[in-house]
């Protein structure tokens, strides 16, 4: 699984415009091949800071998305930011759930 985290610090006067753009991207992106999750969050301490969290089945699925028109729209919002996009791409080889917590707590 590939996890992408994108942080955007938006100019205050452009916050609504960026938020509407991001919201419009949720449904179509979730329908893309290999998209497991696509969430948008904003920082409760700074409403001009948005975080996108994307999960993709494979690197190929992510690369297809990165070449898409929609991702180009996201990149187009850079002019509305007060600092450059922060993008982190993580490759996850193993995921665990509550069983890992229970195992650790029961040692």
N, C-alpha and C positions, 0 to 999 in steps of 0.2 A: 504494500500500500504506500502511496505517496501522499504526504500531507504538505499543503502550502499555507503559509501564514503571511498575509499582507497587511501592513499597517499604513494607514493614511492619516496624516495630520492636515486637516482641511482649513482653508481660510474661513474665518467665521462667517463672512458674508456669502460664502459658497456652500455652506453646510447643507442646506435644503436641496440644492441642485445635485450635489454629490450623492446624498442619501437617496433621492429619487432615482438616480442612475443605477445605483447599486441594487436597490429593491427591484428595479425592472429586469435585472439580470438573473435573479434567483431562479425563477421557474424554467426559463430556457436552458440555463446551465445545468440544472439538475436533470434535464432530459438528455444531456450529452452522454454518449457511450462512455462507460467507465466512471461516471461521477457517482461517488458514494455519498457525498455530503457537501453542501455549500451553504455556509452560514455567515451572516453579517452581524457584528456586534459593535456597539459604541461604548466608549469608556465612560462610566458613570461620573467620574471626576472631571472629565474633559469631553464634552459632547461634540467637539470638533475632531475627535480621534476615533476613527473607524478601524475595525479589525475584520478581515475576511479569513475564514478558515475553510479550506477546500480539502477534500479527500478523494483520491483517484485510485482506481484498481491497479493501473500500470503506468509506467513512465510514458509509454506510447500514447495512452489516453490523455495524460496531462499535456504532452507535446502537441497533440491535435488541438486541445483547448487553447494552448498558448498561441497557436497560429490563427485562432478563430476571430471573426469580426467582433464578437462580444468582448474578448479579452483586449482587442484593440481599442474598444470603447473605454474600457477600464484604464488602459494606458493613457488615453486621451484626457483623463481627469487630472493628469499631472499638473496642468496649468492652473488648477484650482486648489493646489496644495501649498502649504507654507514651508514644506521641506520635501525632499525626494521620498518616493515610495520605499518602504522597507519590505523586502521580500525574502522569505526563508523557505527553502524546499527541503523536506526531510523524507528519507526513505525508511519505512518501518518494516522490519522483518518479523516482528512478533508483537502481538497484542494480548493483554491479559485483562481479566475483569475482576470481579469481587473475590473470586477464588484465590487470587494472588494476595489480596489483602487479608483474607481469612487465614491463609497458610502462614503469612508473616506474623499475624497477631497470635496465632495458636502455637508458636514455637516455644 
